[in-house]
Amino acid sequence: MDIDIQSVGFSSDQKLINFINEKLEKLTHFFDNIVACEVYLRVERKSVQDNKTVEIKMNIPGKDLFAKKQCDSFEEATVEAVEALRKQIKKHKGKVMAV
């Protein structure tokens, strides 16, 4: 799986990048054929809480999956976005197996 992480408007540290890679790699336990993931990290308005946004676009054969979560920290938003993708993968896998 090819993972591309882009920080919009700031530079992310290696610890955050490693955390995101680790969480995304765990999704291969649910679906082997993940082609690529594009991750966008954004800081929205700095004056409000829940201003860290993580968007993940995942390419799998025959479909693109997408999750966007906004939280207090990038780690928390990543966990929530990966969980949303896991649910989408399970749903897609169920449809493919039924056919």
Gaussian input, Z-matrix of N, CA and C with variables (Angstrom, degrees):
# hf/3-21g

backbone

0 1
 N
 C     1     B1
 C     2     B2     1     A1
 N     3     B3     2     A2     1     D1
 C     4     B4     3     A3     2     D2
 C     5     B5     4     A4     3     D3
 N     6     B6     5     A5     4     D4
 C     7     B7     6     A6     5     D5
 C     8     B8     7     A7     6     D6
 N     9     B9     8     A8     7     D7
 C    10    B10     9     A9     8     D8
 C    11    B11    10    A10     9     D9
 N    12    B12    11    A11    10    D10
 C    13    B13    12    A12    11    D11
 C    14    B14    13    A13    12    D12
 N    15    B15    14    A14    13    D13
 C    16    B16    15    A15    14    D14
 C    17    B17    16    A16    15    D15
 N    18    B18    17    A17    16    D16
 C    19    B19    18    A18    17    D17
 C    20    B20    19    A19    18    D18
 N    21    B21    20    A20    19    D19
 C    22    B22    21    A21    20    D20
 C    23    B23    22    A22    21    D21
 N    24    B24    23    A23    22    D22
 C    25    B25    24    A24    23    D23
 C    26    B26    25    A25    24    D24
 N    27    B27    26    A26    25    D25
 C    28    B28    27    A27    26    D26
 C    29    B29    28    A28    27    D27
 N    30    B30    29    A29    28    D28
 C    31    B31    30    A30    29    D29
 C    32    B32    31    A31    30    D30
 N    33    B33    32    A32    31    D31
 C    34    B34    33    A33    32    D32
 C    35    B35    34    A34    33    D33
 N    36    B36    35    A35    34    D34
 C    37    B37    36    A36    35    D35
 C    38    B38    37    A37    36    D36
 N    39    B39    38    A38    37    D37
 C    40    B40    39    A39    38    D38
 C    41    B41    40    A40    39    D39
 N    42    B42    41    A41    40    D40
 C    43    B43    42    A42    41    D41
 C    44    B44    43    A43    42    D42
 N    45    B45    44    A44    43    D43
 C    46    B46    45    A45    44    D44
 C    47    B47    46    A46    45    D45
 N    48    B48    47    A47    46    D46
 C    49    B49    48    A48    47    D47
 C    50    B50    49    A49    48    D48
 N    51    B51    50    A50    49    D49
 C    52    B52    51    A51    50    D50
 C    53    B53    52    A52    51    D51
 N    54    B54    53    A53    52    D52
 C    55    B55    54    A54    53    D53
 C    56    B56    55    A55    54    D54
 N    57    B57    56    A56    55    D55
 C    58    B58    57    A57    56    D56
 C    59    B59    58    A58    57    D57
 N    60    B60    59    A59    58    D58
 C    61    B61    60    A60    59    D59
 C    62    B62    61    A61    60    D60
 N    63    B63    62    A62    61    D61
 C    64    B64    63    A63    62    D62
 C    65    B65    64    A64    63    D63
 N    66    B66    65    A65    64    D64
 C    67    B67    66    A66    65    D65
 C    68    B68    67    A67    66    D66
 N    69    B69    68    A68    67    D67
 C    70    B70    69    A69    68    D68
 C    71    B71    70    A70    69    D69
 N    72    B72    71    A71    70    D70
 C    73    B73    72    A72    71    D71
 C    74    B74    73    A73    72    D72
 N    75    B75    74    A74    73    D73
 C    76    B76    75    A75    74    D74
 C    77    B77    76    A76    75    D75
 N    78    B78    77    A77    76    D76
 C    79    B79    78    A78    77    D77
 C    80    B80    79    A79    78    D78
 N    81    B81    80    A80    79    D79
 C    82    B82    81    A81    80    D80
 C    83    B83    82    A82    81    D81
 N    84    B84    83    A83    82    D82
 C    85    B85    84    A84    83    D83
 C    86    B86    85    A85    84    D84
 N    87    B87    86    A86    85    D85
 C    88    B88    87    A87    86    D86
 C    89    B89    88    A88    87    D87
 N    90    B90    89    A89    88    D88
 C    91    B91    90    A90    89    D89
 C    92    B92    91    A91    90    D90
 N    93    B93    92    A92    91    D91
 C    94    B94    93    A93    92    D92
 C    95    B95    94    A94    93    D93
 N    96    B96    95    A95    94    D94
 C    97    B97    96    A96    95    D95
 C    98    B98    97    A97    96    D96
 N    99    B99    98    A98    97    D97
 C   100   B100    99    A99    98    D98
 C   101   B101   100   A100    99    D99
 N   102   B102   101   A101   100   D100
 C   103   B103   102   A102   101   D101
 C   104   B104   103   A103   102   D102
 N   105   B105   104   A104   103   D103
 C   106   B106   105   A105   104   D104
 C   107   B107   106   A106   105   D105
 N   108   B108   107   A107   106   D106
 C   109   B109   108   A108   107   D107
 C   110   B110   109   A109   108   D108
 N   111   B111   110   A110   109   D109
 C   112   B112   111   A111   110   D110
 C   113   B113   112   A112   111   D111
 N   114   B114   113   A113   112   D112
 C   115   B115   114   A114   113   D113
 C   116   B116   115   A115   114   D114
 N   117   B117   116   A116   115   D115
 C   118   B118   117   A117   116   D116
 C   119   B119   118   A118   117   D117
 N   120   B120   119   A119   118   D118
 C   121   B121   120   A120   119   D119
 C   122   B122   121   A121   120   D120
 N   123   B123   122   A122   121   D121
 C   124   B124   123   A123   122   D122
 C   125   B125   124   A124   123   D123
 N   126   B126   125   A125   124   D124
 C   127   B127   126   A126   125   D125
 C   128   B128   127   A127   126   D126
 N   129   B129   128   A128   127   D127
 C   130   B130   129   A129   128   D128
 C   131   B131   130   A130   129   D129
 N   132   B132   131   A131   130   D130
 C   133   B133   132   A132   131   D131
 C   134   B134   133   A133   132   D132
 N   135   B135   134   A134   133   D133
 C   136   B136   135   A135   134   D134
 C   137   B137   136   A136   135   D135
 N   138   B138   137   A137   136   D136
 C   139   B139   138   A138   137   D137
 C   140   B140   139   A139   138   D138
 N   141   B141   140   A140   139   D139
 C   142   B142   141   A141   140   D140
 C   143   B143   142   A142   141   D141
 N   144   B144   143   A143   142   D142
 C   145   B145   144   A144   143   D143
 C   146   B146   145   A145   144   D144
 N   147   B147   146   A146   145   D145
 C   148   B148   147   A147   146   D146
 C   149   B149   148   A148   147   D147
 N   150   B150   149   A149   148   D148
 C   151   B151   150   A150   149   D149
 C   152   B152   151   A151   150   D150
 N   153   B153   152   A152   151   D151
 C   154   B154   153   A153   152   D152
 C   155   B155   154   A154   153   D153
 N   156   B156   155   A155   154   D154
 C   157   B157   156   A156   155   D155
 C   158   B158   157   A157   156   D156
 N   159   B159   158   A158   157   D157
 C   160   B160   159   A159   158   D158
 C   161   B161   160   A160   159   D159
 N   162   B162   161   A161   160   D160
 C   163   B163   162   A162   161   D161
 C   164   B164   163   A163   162   D162
 N   165   B165   164   A164   163   D163
 C   166   B166   165   A165   164   D164
 C   167   B167   166   A166   165   D165
 N   168   B168   167   A167   166   D166
 C   169   B169   168   A168   167   D167
 C   170   B170   169   A169   168   D168
 N   171   B171   170   A170   169   D169
 C   172   B172   171   A171   170   D170
 C   173   B173   172   A172   171   D171
 N   174   B174   173   A173   172   D172
 C   175   B175   174   A174   173   D173
 C   176   B176   175   A175   174   D174
 N   177   B177   176   A176   175   D175
 C   178   B178   177   A177   176   D176
 C   179   B179   178   A178   177   D177
 N   180   B180   179   A179   178   D178
 C   181   B181   180   A180   179   D179
 C   182   B182   181   A181   180   D180
 N   183   B183   182   A182   181   D181
 C   184   B184   183   A183   182   D182
 C   185   B185   184   A184   183   D183
 N   186   B186   185   A185   184   D184
 C   187   B187   186   A186   185   D185
 C   188   B188   187   A187   186   D186
 N   189   B189   188   A188   187   D187
 C   190   B190   189   A189   188   D188
 C   191   B191   190   A190   189   D189
 N   192   B192   191   A191   190   D190
 C   193   B193   192   A192   191   D191
 C   194   B194   193   A193   192   D192
 N   195   B195   194   A194   193   D193
 C   196   B196   195   A195   194   D194
 C   197   B197   196   A196   195   D195
 N   198   B198   197   A197   196   D196
 C   199   B199   198   A198   197   D197
 C   200   B200   199   A199   198   D198
 N   201   B201   200   A200   199   D199
 C   202   B202   201   A201   200   D200
 C   203   B203   202   A202   201   D201
 N   204   B204   203   A203   202   D202
 C   205   B205   204   A204   203   D203
 C   206   B206   205   A205   204   D204
 N   207   B207   206   A206   205   D205
 C   208   B208   207   A207   206   D206
 C   209   B209   208   A208   207   D207
 N   210   B210   209   A209   208   D208
 C   211   B211   210   A210   209   D209
 C   212   B212   211   A211   210   D210
 N   213   B213   212   A212   211   D211
 C   214   B214   213   A213   212   D212
 C   215   B215   214   A214   213   D213
 N   216   B216   215   A215   214   D214
 C   217   B217   216   A216   215   D215
 C   218   B218   217   A217   216   D216
 N   219   B219   218   A218   217   D217
 C   220   B220   219   A219   218   D218
 C   221   B221   220   A220   219   D219
 N   222   B222   221   A221   220   D220
 C   223   B223   222   A222   221   D221
 C   224   B224   223   A223   222   D222
 N   225   B225   224   A224   223   D223
 C   226   B226   225   A225   224   D224
 C   227   B227   226   A226   225   D225
 N   228   B228   227   A227   226   D226
 C   229   B229   228   A228   227   D227
 C   230   B230   229   A229   228   D228
 N   231   B231   230   A230   229   D229
 C   232   B232   231   A231   230   D230
 C   233   B233   232   A232   231   D231
 N   234   B234   233   A233   232   D232
 C   235   B235   234   A234   233   D233
 C   236   B236   235   A235   234   D234
 N   237   B237   236   A236   235   D235
 C   238   B238   237   A237   236   D236
 C   239   B239   238   A238   237   D237
 N   240   B240   239   A239   238   D238
 C   241   B241   240   A240   239   D239
 C   242   B242   241   A241   240   D240
 N   243   B243   242   A242   241   D241
 C   244   B244   243   A243   242   D242
 C   245   B245   244   A244   243   D243
 N   246   B246   245   A245   244   D244
 C   247   B247   246   A246   245   D245
 C   248   B248   247   A247   246   D246
 N   249   B249   248   A248   247   D247
 C   250   B250   249   A249   248   D248
 C   251   B251   250   A250   249   D249
 N   252   B252   251   A251   250   D250
 C   253   B253   252   A252   251   D251
 C   254   B254   253   A253   252   D252
 N   255   B255   254   A254   253   D253
 C   256   B256   255   A255   254   D254
 C   257   B257   256   A256   255   D255
 N   258   B258   257   A257   256   D256
 C   259   B259   258   A258   257   D257
 C   260   B260   259   A259   258   D258
 N   261   B261   260   A260   259   D259
 C   262   B262   261   A261   260   D260
 C   263   B263   262   A262   261   D261
 N   264   B264   263   A263   262   D262
 C   265   B265   264   A264   263   D263
 C   266   B266   265   A265   264   D264
 N   267   B267   266   A266   265   D265
 C   268   B268   267   A267   266   D266
 C   269   B269   268   A268   267   D267
 N   270   B270   269   A269   268   D268
 C   271   B271   270   A270   269   D269
 C   272   B272   271   A271   270   D270
 N   273   B273   272   A272   271   D271
 C   274   B274   273   A273   272   D272
 C   275   B275   274   A274   273   D273
 N   276   B276   275   A275   274   D274
 C   277   B277   276   A276   275   D275
 C   278   B278   277   A277   276   D276
 N   279   B279   278   A278   277   D277
 C   280   B280   279   A279   278   D278
 C   281   B281   280   A280   279   D279
 N   282   B282   281   A281   280   D280
 C   283   B283   282   A282   281   D281
 C   284   B284   283   A283   282   D282
 N   285   B285   284   A284   283   D283
 C   286   B286   285   A285   284   D284
 C   287   B287   286   A286   285   D285
 N   288   B288   287   A287   286   D286
 C   289   B289   288   A288   287   D287
 C   290   B290   289   A289   288   D288
 N   291   B291   290   A290   289   D289
 C   292   B292   291   A291   290   D290
 C   293   B293   292   A292   291   D291
 N   294   B294   293   A293   292   D292
 C   295   B295   294   A294   293   D293
 C   296   B296   295   A295   294   D294

   B1=1.4524
   B2=1.5235
   B3=1.3148
   B4=1.4568
   B5=1.5296
   B6=1.3318
   B7=1.4628
   B8=1.5241
   B9=1.3340
   B10=1.4592
   B11=1.5262
   B12=1.3341
   B13=1.4624
   B14=1.5263
   B15=1.3422
   B16=1.4579
   B17=1.5223
   B18=1.3225
   B19=1.4613
   B20=1.5173
   B21=1.3165
   B22=1.4598
   B23=1.5311
   B24=1.3185
   B25=1.4531
   B26=1.5197
   B27=1.3083
   B28=1.4640
   B29=1.5203
   B30=1.3234
   B31=1.4650
   B32=1.5251
   B33=1.3140
   B34=1.4664
   B35=1.5242
   B36=1.3231
   B37=1.4562
   B38=1.5331
   B39=1.3151
   B40=1.4614
   B41=1.5239
   B42=1.3205
   B43=1.4659
   B44=1.5343
   B45=1.3213
   B46=1.4658
   B47=1.5263
   B48=1.3157
   B49=1.4639
   B50=1.5249
   B51=1.3284
   B52=1.4669
   B53=1.5236
   B54=1.3299
   B55=1.4662
   B56=1.5286
   B57=1.3219
   B58=1.4665
   B59=1.5267
   B60=1.3310
   B61=1.4676
   B62=1.5201
   B63=1.3227
   B64=1.4685
   B65=1.5298
   B66=1.3258
   B67=1.4712
   B68=1.5276
   B69=1.3259
   B70=1.4603
   B71=1.5255
   B72=1.3220
   B73=1.4674
   B74=1.5242
   B75=1.3208
   B76=1.4658
   B77=1.5256
   B78=1.3293
   B79=1.4612
   B80=1.5272
   B81=1.3290
   B82=1.4637
   B83=1.5262
   B84=1.3241
   B85=1.4672
   B86=1.5240
   B87=1.3272
   B88=1.4595
   B89=1.5245
   B90=1.3387
   B91=1.4636
   B92=1.5247
   B93=1.3280
   B94=1.4698
   B95=1.5237
   B96=1.3205
   B97=1.4573
   B98=1.5262
   B99=1.2983
   B100=1.4667
   B101=1.5267
   B102=1.3250
   B103=1.4590
   B104=1.5242
   B105=1.3351
   B106=1.4633
   B107=1.5176
   B108=1.3226
   B109=1.4631
   B110=1.5276
   B111=1.3198
   B112=1.4588
   B113=1.5193
   B114=1.3241
   B115=1.4600
   B116=1.5246
   B117=1.3296
   B118=1.4626
   B119=1.5212
   B120=1.3238
   B121=1.4640
   B122=1.5212
   B123=1.3280
   B124=1.4666
   B125=1.5206
   B126=1.3328
   B127=1.4552
   B128=1.5198
   B129=1.3207
   B130=1.4657
   B131=1.5278
   B132=1.2899
   B133=1.4720
   B134=1.5332
   B135=1.3042
   B136=1.4611
   B137=1.5181
   B138=1.3173
   B139=1.4625
   B140=1.5246
   B141=1.3193
   B142=1.4651
   B143=1.5232
   B144=1.3418
   B145=1.4589
   B146=1.5166
   B147=1.3170
   B148=1.4642
   B149=1.5267
   B150=1.3387
   B151=1.4603
   B152=1.5276
   B153=1.3233
   B154=1.4623
   B155=1.5272
   B156=1.3243
   B157=1.4582
   B158=1.5217
   B159=1.3282
   B160=1.4589
   B161=1.5211
   B162=1.3194
   B163=1.4658
   B164=1.5197
   B165=1.3259
   B166=1.4604
   B167=1.5229
   B168=1.3191
   B169=1.4673
   B170=1.5249
   B171=1.3220
   B172=1.4570
   B173=1.5224
   B174=1.3174
   B175=1.4607
   B176=1.5218
   B177=1.3276
   B178=1.4549
   B179=1.5244
   B180=1.3177
   B181=1.4686
   B182=1.5285
   B183=1.3242
   B184=1.4533
   B185=1.5112
   B186=1.3386
   B187=1.4602
   B188=1.5299
   B189=1.3288
   B190=1.4640
   B191=1.5189
   B192=1.3157
   B193=1.4623
   B194=1.5196
   B195=1.3409
   B196=1.4564
   B197=1.5210
   B198=1.3332
   B199=1.4611
   B200=1.5222
   B201=1.3229
   B202=1.4678
   B203=1.5192
   B204=1.3289
   B205=1.4612
   B206=1.5172
   B207=1.3328
   B208=1.4598
   B209=1.5208
   B210=1.3449
   B211=1.4683
   B212=1.5299
   B213=1.3496
   B214=1.4653
   B215=1.5261
   B216=1.3387
   B217=1.4628
   B218=1.5232
   B219=1.3195
   B220=1.4603
   B221=1.5228
   B222=1.3285
   B223=1.4640
   B224=1.5235
   B225=1.3237
   B226=1.4673
   B227=1.5337
   B228=1.3226
   B229=1.4639
   B230=1.5265
   B231=1.3274
   B232=1.4630
   B233=1.5159
   B234=1.3284
   B235=1.4694
   B236=1.5230
   B237=1.3199
   B238=1.4668
   B239=1.5286
   B240=1.3308
   B241=1.4658
   B242=1.5259
   B243=1.3219
   B244=1.4678
   B245=1.5225
   B246=1.3171
   B247=1.4697
   B248=1.5284
   B249=1.3231
   B250=1.4690
   B251=1.5271
   B252=1.3267
   B253=1.4651
   B254=1.5223
   B255=1.3213
   B256=1.4702
   B257=1.5267
   B258=1.3180
   B259=1.4674
   B260=1.5253
   B261=1.3289
   B262=1.4624
   B263=1.5272
   B264=1.3331
   B265=1.4673
   B266=1.5186
   B267=1.3248
   B268=1.4644
   B269=1.5238
   B270=1.3216
   B271=1.4617
   B272=1.5330
   B273=1.3221
   B274=1.4651
   B275=1.5238
   B276=1.3130
   B277=1.4611
   B278=1.5292
   B279=1.3274
   B280=1.4582
   B281=1.5179
   B282=1.3306
   B283=1.4657
   B284=1.5266
   B285=1.3237
   B286=1.4634
   B287=1.5244
   B288=1.3226
   B289=1.4684
   B290=1.5235
   B291=1.3359
   B292=1.4604
   B293=1.5289
   B294=1.3156
   B295=1.4756
   B296=1.4878
   A1=108.34
   A2=115.54
   A3=122.61
   A4=108.50
   A5=116.89
   A6=121.52
   A7=108.77
   A8=115.99
   A9=122.43
   A10=108.06
   A11=116.81
   A12=121.69
   A13=108.56
   A14=115.51
   A15=120.74
   A16=109.69
   A17=115.28
   A18=121.76
   A19=107.92
   A20=116.80
   A21=121.68
   A22=108.96
   A23=116.65
   A24=121.52
   A25=115.58
   A26=118.13
   A27=121.94
   A28=107.90
   A29=116.59
   A30=119.83
   A31=108.46
   A32=115.66
   A33=120.41
   A34=109.65
   A35=115.59
   A36=119.78
   A37=110.36
   A38=115.54
   A39=121.98
   A40=111.87
   A41=117.08
   A42=121.10
   A43=110.64
   A44=117.31
   A45=121.89
   A46=110.81
   A47=117.24
   A48=121.32
   A49=110.46
   A50=116.88
   A51=120.53
   A52=111.19
   A53=117.17
   A54=121.78
   A55=110.54
   A56=116.74
   A57=121.36
   A58=110.44
   A59=117.12
   A60=120.62
   A61=111.44
   A62=116.17
   A63=121.39
   A64=111.02
   A65=116.86
   A66=120.84
   A67=111.50
   A68=117.28
   A69=120.14
   A70=111.82
   A71=117.40
   A72=120.60
   A73=111.30
   A74=117.40
   A75=120.58
   A76=111.98
   A77=117.59
   A78=120.58
   A79=112.09
   A80=117.57
   A81=119.72
   A82=111.72
   A83=118.11
   A84=120.83
   A85=110.59
   A86=116.60
   A87=121.35
   A88=112.34
   A89=116.96
   A90=120.96
   A91=108.14
   A92=116.55
   A93=121.44
   A94=113.99
   A95=117.00
   A96=121.01
   A97=114.37
   A98=118.01
   A99=119.97
   A100=107.59
   A101=116.18
   A102=121.01
   A103=110.54
   A104=116.69
   A105=120.52
   A106=110.75
   A107=114.94
   A108=121.99
   A109=108.14
   A110=115.31
   A111=121.50
   A112=107.19
   A113=116.45
   A114=121.78
   A115=108.25
   A116=115.58
   A117=121.59
   A118=108.52
   A119=115.90
   A120=122.53
   A121=107.94
   A122=115.96
   A123=120.29
   A124=109.87
   A125=115.26
   A126=121.40
   A127=105.62
   A128=115.50
   A129=120.23
   A130=108.03
   A131=119.84
   A132=121.94
   A133=109.54
   A134=116.18
   A135=120.44
   A136=113.25
   A137=118.25
   A138=121.09
   A139=113.34
   A140=118.72
   A141=120.97
   A142=110.25
   A143=114.95
   A144=119.54
   A145=108.93
   A146=115.96
   A147=121.91
   A148=111.08
   A149=115.93
   A150=119.21
   A151=113.33
   A152=118.20
   A153=121.92
   A154=108.65
   A155=116.90
   A156=121.95
   A157=110.02
   A158=115.35
   A159=122.35
   A160=107.59
   A161=116.38
   A162=122.53
   A163=107.71
   A164=116.64
   A165=121.05
   A166=108.58
   A167=115.53
   A168=121.87
   A169=106.61
   A170=116.55
   A171=121.76
   A172=109.93
   A173=115.72
   A174=121.45
   A175=109.28
   A176=115.60
   A177=121.48
   A178=106.55
   A179=118.51
   A180=119.71
   A181=111.82
   A182=115.74
   A183=121.40
   A184=115.97
   A185=118.09
   A186=118.74
   A187=110.40
   A188=115.52
   A189=122.26
   A190=107.62
   A191=116.49
   A192=121.86
   A193=108.09
   A194=116.59
   A195=120.72
   A196=109.92
   A197=115.97
   A198=121.38
   A199=108.37
   A200=115.46
   A201=121.83
   A202=107.51
   A203=116.42
   A204=121.40
   A205=109.50
   A206=115.21
   A207=122.21
   A208=108.10
   A209=117.02
   A210=122.16
   A211=110.00
   A212=114.90
   A213=121.26
   A214=112.49
   A215=116.98
   A216=120.72
   A217=109.76
   A218=115.51
   A219=119.78
   A220=111.11
   A221=116.87
   A222=120.05
   A223=111.00
   A224=116.06
   A225=120.68
   A226=110.91
   A227=116.80
   A228=120.93
   A229=110.84
   A230=117.08
   A231=121.01
   A232=110.88
   A233=116.65
   A234=120.62
   A235=110.29
   A236=117.33
   A237=120.89
   A238=111.76
   A239=117.58
   A240=120.78
   A241=111.12
   A242=116.84
   A243=120.37
   A244=110.25
   A245=117.24
   A246=120.56
   A247=110.52
   A248=117.21
   A249=120.65
   A250=110.48
   A251=117.34
   A252=120.56
   A253=111.33
   A254=116.76
   A255=120.21
   A256=110.23
   A257=116.42
   A258=120.61
   A259=110.88
   A260=116.84
   A261=120.41
   A262=111.22
   A263=116.61
   A264=121.03
   A265=110.40
   A266=116.69
   A267=119.99
   A268=110.84
   A269=117.02
   A270=121.21
   A271=110.28
   A272=116.92
   A273=121.69
   A274=110.63
   A275=116.52
   A276=121.00
   A277=110.44
   A278=117.07
   A279=121.25
   A280=111.81
   A281=116.68
   A282=120.84
   A283=110.95
   A284=117.00
   A285=121.29
   A286=110.30
   A287=116.99
   A288=121.03
   A289=111.18
   A290=117.52
   A291=121.21
   A292=111.76
   A293=116.22
   A294=120.06
   A295=111.99
   D1=133.13
   D2=178.49
   D3=-95.75
   D4=124.68
   D5=-178.46
   D6=-116.70
   D7=124.03
   D8=178.81
   D9=-117.73
   D10=117.40
   D11=-178.27
   D12=-112.15
   D13=125.70
   D14=179.76
   D15=-124.43
   D16=128.36
   D17=176.07
   D18=-99.39
   D19=121.65
   D20=-177.00
   D21=-97.76
   D22=114.42
   D23=175.97
   D24=86.81
   D25=3.08
   D26=177.26
   D27=-160.84
   D28=170.87
   D29=176.22
   D30=-112.01
   D31=128.65
   D32=-177.77
   D33=-88.44
   D34=150.95
   D35=179.97
   D36=-84.80
   D37=164.15
   D38=-176.41
   D39=-64.10
   D40=-31.61
   D41=179.55
   D42=-61.85
   D43=-43.30
   D44=178.45
   D45=-66.57
   D46=-42.44
   D47=179.18
   D48=-62.30
   D49=-43.37
   D50=177.76
   D51=-63.04
   D52=-39.85
   D53=178.74
   D54=-61.19
   D55=-46.32
   D56=-179.45
   D57=-64.31
   D58=-45.28
   D59=178.28
   D60=-58.65
   D61=-43.52
   D62=-179.43
   D63=-61.37
   D64=-45.03
   D65=-179.51
   D66=-65.93
   D67=-40.90
   D68=-179.30
   D69=-69.88
   D70=-36.04
   D71=178.97
   D72=-62.76
   D73=-29.78
   D74=179.30
   D75=-65.49
   D76=-22.71
   D77=179.45
   D78=-68.01
   D79=-19.45
   D80=178.49
   D81=-68.17
   D82=-15.13
   D83=174.74
   D84=-68.84
   D85=-27.48
   D86=-177.86
   D87=-93.03
   D88=-30.33
   D89=-177.48
   D90=-150.79
   D91=119.59
   D92=-174.40
   D93=-75.13
   D94=-30.75
   D95=-168.46
   D96=-92.08
   D97=35.90
   D98=176.05
   D99=-73.52
   D100=122.32
   D101=-176.05
   D102=-82.46
   D103=-53.44
   D104=-175.15
   D105=-157.60
   D106=157.98
   D107=174.59
   D108=-132.13
   D109=135.24
   D110=172.63
   D111=-113.50
   D112=125.10
   D113=-177.61
   D114=-117.83
   D115=129.15
   D116=177.06
   D117=-117.60
   D118=125.59
   D119=178.08
   D120=-108.77
   D121=127.74
   D122=-179.06
   D123=-134.83
   D124=145.61
   D125=169.70
   D126=-106.93
   D127=115.96
   D128=179.64
   D129=-77.00
   D130=-146.23
   D131=179.34
   D132=-60.19
   D133=127.85
   D134=-175.83
   D135=-74.65
   D136=-12.90
   D137=-175.29
   D138=-87.77
   D139=-5.07
   D140=-177.28
   D141=-117.42
   D142=158.46
   D143=174.21
   D144=-75.64
   D145=169.93
   D146=-178.87
   D147=52.74
   D148=47.32
   D149=-175.89
   D150=-102.98
   D151=5.62
   D152=178.76
   D153=-98.69
   D154=121.55
   D155=-177.15
   D156=-115.29
   D157=133.64
   D158=174.77
   D159=-120.66
   D160=124.67
   D161=175.28
   D162=-116.97
   D163=129.73
   D164=179.18
   D165=-125.45
   D166=123.79
   D167=174.25
   D168=-110.81
   D169=121.62
   D170=-176.51
   D171=-114.76
   D172=129.58
   D173=177.86
   D174=-100.66
   D175=121.83
   D176=172.69
   D177=-127.30
   D178=157.81
   D179=-178.03
   D180=-55.62
   D181=121.64
   D182=176.44
   D183=87.87
   D184=-4.07
   D185=-175.74
   D186=-162.29
   D187=151.45
   D188=170.79
   D189=-114.02
   D190=132.20
   D191=178.03
   D192=-108.42
   D193=149.91
   D194=-176.59
   D195=-142.98
   D196=139.47
   D197=174.27
   D198=-142.17
   D199=139.51
   D200=178.13
   D201=-135.33
   D202=124.38
   D203=-179.96
   D204=-133.27
   D205=146.97
   D206=-178.99
   D207=-127.85
   D208=125.14
   D209=-176.30
   D210=-145.54
   D211=-174.81
   D212=177.70
   D213=-70.13
   D214=-32.66
   D215=-177.87
   D216=-132.03
   D217=156.98
   D218=177.85
   D219=-66.16
   D220=-34.51
   D221=179.61
   D222=-63.06
   D223=-46.06
   D224=179.76
   D225=-63.79
   D226=-43.03
   D227=179.00
   D228=-65.49
   D229=-36.69
   D230=177.89
   D231=-64.10
   D232=-45.70
   D233=179.47
   D234=-59.16
   D235=-44.97
   D236=-179.33
   D237=-66.83
   D238=-40.34
   D239=179.83
   D240=-67.51
   D241=-40.75
   D242=178.56
   D243=-65.47
   D244=-38.58
   D245=177.06
   D246=-63.70
   D247=-40.65
   D248=177.32
   D249=-63.28
   D250=-40.20
   D251=177.65
   D252=-67.13
   D253=-37.53
   D254=178.21
   D255=-59.48
   D256=-43.31
   D257=178.31
   D258=-63.75
   D259=-41.56
   D260=178.72
   D261=-64.89
   D262=-39.07
   D263=178.25
   D264=-62.86
   D265=-46.16
   D266=-179.89
   D267=-62.23
   D268=-39.71
   D269=178.71
   D270=-65.15
   D271=-45.47
   D272=179.20
   D273=-63.98
   D274=-43.17
   D275=-179.36
   D276=-62.88
   D277=-38.40
   D278=177.26
   D279=-63.21
   D280=-39.93
   D281=178.62
   D282=-67.60
   D283=-40.86
   D284=-179.02
   D285=-66.95
   D286=-41.10
   D287=-179.63
   D288=-67.94
   D289=-30.23
   D290=-177.95
   D291=-73.44
   D292=-23.43
   D293=-177.26
   D294=-80.22

